[in-house]
Amino acid sequence: MKQLIKSETVRGKLDMPQSTFERLVKQRTNNFPTPIYIGRSRFFDAAEIEAWLATRSSANSNERAA
């Protein structure tokens, strides 16, 4: 069963401005996970967000090492 987390929680975890987060979601930049809409509320699969964060941190580590 998927664990869903609110969009606001994800944005807080990413520590980015609202406009940047909305652009990330809309353009699916860097393969950002697709949101799940329930009514007017937007959620994300917690496992997908964690996996995305892990790929971003490893990509950043590789860039620093180069």
Order of alpha helices (4+ residues) and beta strands (2+ residues): beta-alpha-alpha-beta-beta-alpha
